[in-house]
Amino acid sequence: MDDEDNGILPQIHEAQIARAGSTLPPAAADQDKYASVEIAVPGLGGVRIRYELMTSPRERSSHWFWTATYAELA
C-alpha cells in the first residue's frame, strides 16, 4: 500500500469513522498493529475501515491511539 493511498476513506464522514473506531479494543502496546471494522455508510453501502495502532511519546510514557488509514467497499 502506498502512503498516499487511503482508498475511499475521504468519502466517509469523520463522525462515522470515529463511531466505528470506538468499537476497537483499547489502544495499547500489546494490540496488533492493524485492526478493521465494517460499517454501513449511506450512499456507499458496506465499508471496511482499517485502523493503525500508533503511539505518541510523552515525557515519561507513551500515548497509544488508533488512526484510520484506509477504507474499501466490503
Secondary structure as GFF3:
##gff-version 3
##sequence-region A 1 74
A	DSSP	three_ten_helix	9	11	.	.	.	ID=ss1
A	DSSP	alpha_helix	14	21	.	.	.	ID=ss2
A	DSSP	beta_strand	34	41	.	.	.	ID=ss3
A	DSSP	beta_strand	45	57	.	.	.	ID=ss4
A	DSSP	beta_strand	62	73	.	.	.	ID=ss5
###
